[in-house]
Amino acid sequence: MRRKLRIWVLGCLGVGLLVALLVGPAWLRGLSLVVRAAGMQEGWARTLARFQTGPFEVSELQVPSRHGPLRARLYWPREARGHAVVLTSGVHADGIDEPRLVKLAKDLATGGQVVLTPEPTDLLRYEITPRLPDMIEDAAGWLAGQAQLAPDGKVSLIGISFSGGLSIVAAGRPGLRDKVAAALSLGGHGELSRVLAFLCTGVLPDGSKLKPHDYGVVVILLNVADRLVPAEQVEPLRAAIRTFLRASHLTLSDTKRAEETFEEARRMQGRLPEPASKLMGYVNTRDVAALGPLLLPHVKAFAAEPSVSPELSPPPSAPVYLLHGADDTVIPAIEASLLAQALRPHTQVRLLATPLITHAEVDRSARFGDVWNLISFWKHLLEE
């Protein structure tokens, strides 16, 4: 089955290559990036993946921010082209070491773009806070001020998952208004409390229903734990939740370690007093139906700060790109549509909801139209 899928994808890309050859190198750059992102490195696909690519250097550094220095990683191509990029991960304890983030940074840098991946500290703790847009803004301002990295003083912002919406918030800040070439939200939100309400209920803004992913509900619990348990239980409960989330990430790379870490989360539950133990039990059993009603009364207050929602913040003047998985169950695709509606009176918006990705990662089967739309989307972004 996998071999048949790869043959089908190769066929789609083959047709795309023929069309791209007719319309110019900009399309080939978009096609080349899609091939690299899909991890296709065999035969002619390998040759295509190397179109206008080259080596790059990687270095560790500290980027200044108003909330303290941020650990960051710089990917610096030997022959840079296009605008430098500030690429921010989603809510993840691995931060700038998260494998999918590293791969995307390398894919972009191979194509010639300088890439800075800052590590906002709150994301490492799975916390969504009003400080995060500040940190993204400060990292972008720093990069835009480095003449050797951003010669025209402009950068592009790319945010993954919840950092997608937060990157658009940062792009609209007065301090960056003339320094942003484009902003891309990959699987991001438009209005945070609306997304959190969906995760608690499974009800979309249009009234339809979609089963939410338990991951998002668990992240909500971590953020509002102080509203649900006595003060002395908050940090022990959050530590157990972070252990569960770490195990969830490990399922993508190491199933043995993942199961060991899930078992540790269950042991931590046994050491918690009530009511924290009961809540952690819902986490360990992925009981969204039980957690959702408990969390719902708290989401509006938690997400009330306008700076965590791009729809409630000053809009960017730079072009905005919204790329979303059509069947995303963490942040539903309707968020991209609603955000596009809110932004279009103020700036140029390009929206693509595609079945080729789930929540901010490429892993679906392909049809030619879907592949071509994704190539076109990246082609236009790379031209900004």
C-alpha positions in Angstrom: 0.0 0.0 0.0 2.8 2.4 0.9 4.5 1.7 -2.5 1.3 2.4 -4.3 0.9 5.7 -2.4 4.4 6.8 -3.2 3.9 6.0 -6.9 0.7 8.0 -6.8 2.4 11.0 -5.2 5.3 10.8 -7.6 2.8 10.8 -10.5 1.1 13.9 -9.2 4.4 15.6 -8.7 5.5 14.5 -12.2 2.6 16.3 -13.8 3.2 19.3 -11.5 6.9 19.4 -12.7 5.8 19.5 -16.3 3.5 22.4 -15.6 6.1 24.1 -13.4 8.7 23.9 -16.2 6.2 25.7 -18.5 5.5 28.5 -16.0 8.9 29.3 -14.6 11.5 28.8 -11.8 9.3 30.3 -9.1 7.0 27.4 -9.4 9.9 25.0 -9.4 11.1 26.4 -6.1 7.6 25.8 -4.6 7.6 22.3 -6.0 11.1 21.6 -4.8 10.1 22.6 -1.2 7.0 20.4 -1.3 9.2 17.4 -2.4 11.7 18.1 0.4 8.9 18.4 3.0 7.4 15.1 1.9 10.8 13.4 2.4 10.9 12.2 -1.2 14.6 11.6 -2.0 14.5 8.9 -4.7 15.1 9.1 -8.5 14.1 12.2 -10.2 12.3 13.5 -7.1 15.7 13.7 -5.4 17.0 15.8 -8.3 14.0 18.1 -8.0 14.4 18.4 -4.3 17.8 19.9 -4.9 16.6 22.6 -7.3 18.3 25.9 -6.3 19.5 24.4 -3.0 22.8 24.6 -1.3 24.6 24.1 2.0 24.0 26.0 5.2 25.5 26.5 8.6 23.8 26.0 11.9 24.6 27.9 15.1 23.2 28.3 18.6 22.7 31.8 20.0 20.8 33.9 22.5 18.2 36.4 21.2 17.3 39.4 23.4 13.6 39.8 24.4 11.8 42.0 27.0 11.2 38.8 29.0 14.8 37.7 29.1 17.1 36.1 26.5 15.7 33.4 24.3 17.6 30.3 23.3 17.6 30.2 19.4 19.1 28.4 16.5 20.2 30.1 13.2 20.3 28.3 9.9 22.4 30.4 7.6 22.7 29.3 3.9 26.0 29.9 2.1 24.0 31.6 -0.8 21.0 33.3 0.8 17.9 34.2 -1.2 14.5 35.6 -0.2 13.6 37.0 3.1 14.9 35.7 6.4 12.4 33.7 8.4 11.4 33.6 12.0 10.1 30.1 12.5 8.3 29.4 15.8 7.3 25.9 17.1 4.0 24.9 18.6 3.3 24.1 22.2 6.0 21.5 22.7 8.6 20.7 25.4 11.3 20.0 22.7 11.2 23.6 21.6 13.7 24.3 18.8 14.8 20.6 19.0 11.4 19.3 17.9 12.2 17.1 14.9 9.4 18.4 12.6 10.5 22.0 13.3 14.1 21.2 12.6 13.2 19.5 9.3 11.1 22.5 8.1 13.9 24.9 9.1 16.4 22.7 7.2 14.1 22.5 4.2 13.8 26.3 4.0 17.5 26.9 4.6 18.4 24.3 1.9 16.4 26.4 -0.4 18.4 29.5 0.5 16.4 31.2 3.3 18.0 32.3 6.5 15.9 30.8 9.3 15.9 31.7 13.0 14.1 29.4 15.3 13.6 31.2 18.7 12.5 29.2 21.8 9.8 31.1 23.7 10.1 29.7 27.2 6.3 29.4 27.9 5.9 27.1 24.9 8.3 24.6 26.5 5.9 24.4 29.5 2.8 24.0 27.3 1.6 27.4 28.4 -0.2 29.9 26.1 0.4 33.3 27.5 0.2 37.0 26.5 4.1 37.0 26.7 4.4 34.8 23.7 3.7 37.5 21.0 6.2 39.7 22.7 8.9 37.1 22.4 8.1 36.5 18.7 8.0 40.2 18.1 11.4 40.7 19.8 13.0 37.8 17.9 11.7 39.2 14.6 12.9 42.7 15.4 16.3 41.4 16.3 16.6 39.4 13.0 15.3 42.3 11.0 18.1 44.5 12.5 20.9 42.2 11.4 22.0 43.6 8.1 24.0 40.5 7.1 21.0 38.3 7.7 18.1 40.6 6.6 19.7 43.0 4.1 16.5 44.9 3.4 15.4 45.0 7.1 12.4 42.7 6.5 11.6 39.2 7.7 8.9 36.6 7.2 7.2 35.1 10.2 6.1 31.4 10.2 4.3 30.0 13.3 3.2 26.4 13.8 -0.1 25.4 15.6 -0.9 28.0 18.3 2.2 29.9 17.4 0.7 30.5 14.0 -2.0 32.8 15.4 0.5 34.4 17.8 2.9 35.1 14.9 0.2 37.0 13.1 -0.4 39.0 16.3 3.3 39.8 16.4 3.3 40.8 12.8 0.6 43.4 13.5 2.5 45.1 16.3 3.7 48.7 15.6 7.3 47.8 16.2 7.2 45.3 13.3 4.8 47.1 10.9 7.5 48.0 8.3 9.7 45.0 9.0 7.5 42.0 8.0 7.5 40.8 4.4 4.8 38.1 5.1 3.3 36.0 7.9 2.3 32.4 7.7 0.1 30.6 10.2 0.5 26.8 9.8 -2.5 25.2 11.5 -3.0 28.3 13.7 -6.0 29.9 15.5 -8.0 33.1 14.9 -9.7 33.5 18.3 -8.3 31.4 21.2 -11.4 31.1 23.4 -13.4 29.9 20.3 -10.8 27.1 19.7 -10.8 26.2 23.4 -14.6 26.0 23.5 -14.5 23.6 20.5 -11.9 21.4 22.3 -14.2 21.2 25.3 -17.5 20.6 23.4 -16.7 19.3 19.9 -19.0 22.0 18.5 -17.7 24.2 15.7 -18.7 27.9 15.3 -21.2 27.0 12.5 -22.9 24.5 14.8 -21.6 21.4 13.2 -19.7 18.8 15.3 -16.2 17.3 15.1 -14.6 15.0 17.6 -11.7 17.1 19.2 -8.3 15.6 19.8 -7.6 14.9 23.5 -4.2 16.6 23.2 -5.8 20.0 23.1 -8.0 19.4 26.0 -5.1 18.2 28.1 -3.2 21.4 27.3 -6.2 23.5 28.4 -6.3 21.6 31.7 -2.6 22.4 32.3 -3.2 26.1 31.7 -6.3 26.4 34.0 -5.2 23.9 36.7 -5.0 26.7 39.2 -8.7 27.3 38.8 -9.6 23.7 39.5 -7.4 22.4 42.3 -6.0 23.8 45.6 -2.8 25.8 45.2 -0.6 23.1 46.7 -1.8 20.7 44.0 -1.3 22.8 40.9 2.3 22.2 40.2 2.2 18.4 41.0 -0.8 18.1 38.6 1.0 20.1 35.9 4.1 17.9 36.2 2.0 14.8 35.7 0.2 16.4 32.7 3.6 17.4 31.2 4.7 13.8 31.6 1.6 12.6 29.7 2.2 15.1 26.9 5.8 14.0 26.6 4.6 10.5 26.2 2.2 11.6 23.5 5.1 13.2 21.6 7.2 10.0 22.0 4.6 7.9 20.2 5.9 9.5 17.0 9.4 8.3 17.4 9.9 5.7 20.2 6.9 3.6 21.1 8.8 1.8 23.9 9.8 5.0 25.7 6.3 6.4 25.1 4.7 3.5 26.9 7.2 3.8 29.8 6.4 7.5 30.0 2.6 6.9 29.9 3.1 4.4 32.8 5.1 7.1 34.7 2.1 9.5 34.2 -0.2 6.8 35.7 2.1 6.4 38.7 2.1 10.1 39.2 -1.6 10.1 39.2 -1.6 7.6 42.0 0.5 9.9 44.2 -1.8 12.9 43.7 -4.4 13.8 46.2 -8.0 14.6 45.2 -9.3 16.3 43.2 -6.0 16.4 41.2 -5.9 12.6 41.0 -9.3 12.4 39.5 -8.5 15.0 36.9 -5.2 13.2 36.0 -7.2 10.1 35.7 -9.3 11.7 32.9 -6.1 12.7 31.2 -4.6 9.2 31.4 -7.8 7.7 30.0 -8.2 10.4 27.4 -11.7 11.2 28.7 -12.5 14.3 26.8 -16.2 13.9 27.6 -15.5 14.2 31.3 -12.8 16.9 31.1 -14.6 19.2 28.6 -17.5 20.3 30.8 -15.2 21.0 33.7 -12.9 23.2 31.6 -15.5 25.0 29.5 -16.5 27.6 32.3 -12.8 28.7 32.5 -11.8 29.1 28.8 -13.2 32.6 28.2 -11.4 34.1 31.2 -8.2 32.3 30.4 -8.3 33.5 26.7 -9.7 37.0 27.4 -6.4 38.9 26.7 -6.7 40.2 23.1 -3.0 39.7 22.5 -3.4 35.9 22.3 -5.9 36.1 19.4 -5.1 37.6 16.0 -8.8 38.4 15.4 -8.8 40.6 18.5 -5.4 42.3 17.9 -4.3 45.0 15.4 -4.0 43.3 11.9 -0.8 43.1 10.0 -0.3 45.2 6.9 2.0 42.6 5.4 0.4 39.7 3.4 -0.9 36.8 5.5 -0.8 33.2 4.5 -3.0 30.7 6.2 -2.3 27.0 5.7 -4.4 24.5 7.5 -5.2 20.8 7.5 -8.8 20.3 6.3 -9.5 17.7 8.9 -7.6 19.2 11.8 -9.1 18.1 15.2 -6.8 20.2 17.4 -7.4 23.6 15.8 -10.2 23.1 13.2 -9.9 24.5 9.7 -12.8 26.8 10.2 -10.4 28.9 12.3 -8.4 29.7 9.2 -11.6 30.7 7.3 -12.8 33.0 10.0 -9.4 34.6 10.5 -9.2 35.2 6.7 -12.6 37.0 6.8 -11.4 39.2 9.6 -8.1 40.1 8.0 -9.1 40.6 4.3 -10.4 44.2 4.9 -6.9 45.1 6.1 -4.4 43.1 4.1 -3.9 40.5 1.3 -4.7 37.0 2.5 -4.0 33.6 0.9 -5.9 30.7 2.4 -5.4 27.0 1.8 -7.2 24.2 3.7 -5.8 21.0 2.4 -6.2 17.2 3.1 -2.5 16.8 2.6 -1.8 17.8 6.2 -3.3 17.0 9.6 -2.3 19.4 12.4 0.7 21.2 11.0 2.4 18.1 9.4 2.4 16.6 6.0 1.3 12.9 6.1 -1.7 12.4 3.8 -2.3 10.7 0.4 -2.4 13.1 -2.5 -4.4 14.1 -5.5 -3.0 16.2 -8.2 -5.2 19.2 -7.4 -4.2 19.1 -3.8 -0.5 18.8 -4.6 -0.7 21.7 -7.1 -2.6 23.9 -4.7 0.1 23.3 -2.0 2.9 24.1 -4.6 1.1 27.3 -5.6 0.7 28.3 -2.0 4.4 27.9 -1.2 5.4 29.5 -4.5 3.6 32.7 -3.6 5.0 32.8 -0.1 8.6 32.2 -1.2 8.2 35.2 -3.6 7.3 37.6 -0.8 
